[in-house]
Amino acid sequence: MTTSDLTTCPLCDAPIDPEPPDGFTPYARQVAGYLDHFTEEHPDHEILDTPEGYL
């Protein structure tokens, strides 16, 4: 899995949109959108246990 591209899910190829502007950096909003996608679509994936190791 490539962690530099957080705009597409490596498991299902779905596009991942960043969270709406909220004062955080664009990268932080993209990471939040990426983790939200995994929470909703791939709830058993190991990335949800230790995201710091992946992102």
N, C-alpha and C positions, 0 to 999 in steps of 0.2 A: 504494500500500500504506500503510495506517495503522499506524504503529509504536506507538501508544498502547495498542492492544489486542493483547496477546501471548497471549491465551487461545484464539485461533482462527487457523488457518492461512489466509492470504489467497489461497493458490493452490488448496487442496483443501477448505477449510472444515472440516477436522478439528479437533476440540478438542485443545488442548495443555495438558497438566497440568504444574505446576511440579515441579522436582526435589524429592525428599523433604527434610524439615528437616535441615540440616547445619551450622547456625551462621551461614549467610548470610542476608541479608534476603529477604523474600518476593519482592521485585522481581528480585533476582539469581537466585533459584531459578527464577523464571518465564522469565527470559532464557535460562538454561541449558536449560530444557525446550524452549523455542522453537528454539534452535540445534540441539539434539539431534534434534528433529523434522525440521528441514531436512537434517541430515546423513543421516538414515535414509530420508526420503521424497523429498527433492529435492536429491540430492548435487551436481548441477551448477549450482545456483542461485548467483547472484553474492553473495548475503548471506554465504556461507561464506568468501568471499575477504576482505571488509572489513566485518565486522559492526558495528564502531564507527560506521560511516557510516549505519547504519540504525536502531540502537537507542539 
